[in-house]
Amino acid sequence: IFLSPNSFRITSKLVFSSASSASACAAGPAITTAPPAPVITLTASPRRFWYWWAIDLRWSGATSTGVDVYLNGTHIATTANDGFYTDYLISRGTYYYRLCEAGTSVCSDEVQVTF
């Protein structure tokens, strides 16, 4: 057989000692996948509180004991995963919140608050 420099030929032969070996091989190796990451749903509701604005964050879907709270991409708090956190701001404007499982990159989508 003549093979050009850019081609190759592979030959293989399988030999089975029993029918059970053949069926196990034909089925292929077991493939395991990681469980899907939890889906964290976050909502933010602003309200006036004296001279400040209070932003009530509510979430569901986090599975760790604690969660990290981010404001405009900056970590501002780690709190218990009880589904509720309030942040206080003085200035009006547009802010973006995100919540993550504590110490991980499993996060909610950002939510926007404007007041």
N, C-alpha and C positions, 0 to 999 in steps of 0.2 A: 504494500500500500504506500502510495506516495502522498505525503502531507506537505502542504505549502508552509512556509515559516509562520504564517498568521492563523493556522488552523490546528486543531488538536482532536484527539480521539480518546474517548473514555469507554472502557469495557469493564463491566462488573458481572459477577455471578453470585447469586444467593443460594446457599445450601441450608436446608432445614433438617433437623434431626427428628422433628415430630410435627404433627398438625397444629398443636397448640402454639409452638414457636412461630409457625408461619402466620397464624391469625394474630398473635401479639405484635409481630413485626408489621403486618399489613395495617393494623390499627394506628400505628405511629406512636410517637411519644406523647405523654399527657402534657397538655399545655395549660399552665396556670396563669391567671391574670390577677392583678391587684384589684381589690374591691374599689368601686367608684368613690371618689372623694365626696364628702358631704356637701350638700348644696345649702349655702347660708343665704337666707333671705333677710334683707335689711330695709327698714323704713325709718325715715327721719321726719319729725314734726316740730316746727318752731312754735314757740309761744312767748309772749311777753312776761317777764318776771322782774318786777320792780324796775331798776334801771338797766337790766340786762335782758338778753334773749336766752331762753332756755331751749335747747334742742333735745327733744326726747328721742332716743334711738331705741328701736325695738327690733328684735331679730328672732329667727327660728332656724333650726337645722344644724347649729354648731354642736359638736359632740364632746369637746374637751371640757375640763373643769374651769378653764379660764379663756378669755378672749382678749385680743389686742384691738384697741380702737385707734383709727387713723383719721386725722383731719388734714385735708389738703396734702396727703402723702406723708405726713409726719406722725410718728407714733405719739399719742397723747396720754394713753392709759392702758393698763391691763386690769380687767375687772372680772368678777365672777360671771360664769355663763348662766345668768338667770333670766336672760331675755330682755333686760332693760338697763339703760344707762342714760344719764342726763349730762350734757355739756353746756357750759354757760359762756356766752360771748357778749362783748360790749358793743362792737361795731356792726352796723348793718352791712350786708354784702351777700356774696354768693360763696358758699362753702361746700366742700365735697368730703363725705364720710365714707369710710370702708371699715369692715370688721373682719378679723382673721382669727382662726383657731390660734391660741397662744403659742408663740414660737414657731409657727409654720407659715407656709405660703398658701394655705387653704383659706380663701377669702370670699367675701360677698362681692357683688358688683358695687361700684361707687354709687352713692345716692347724692343728689344735689339739693341743697337747701338755699333758698334766696329769701331774704326779708329786709 
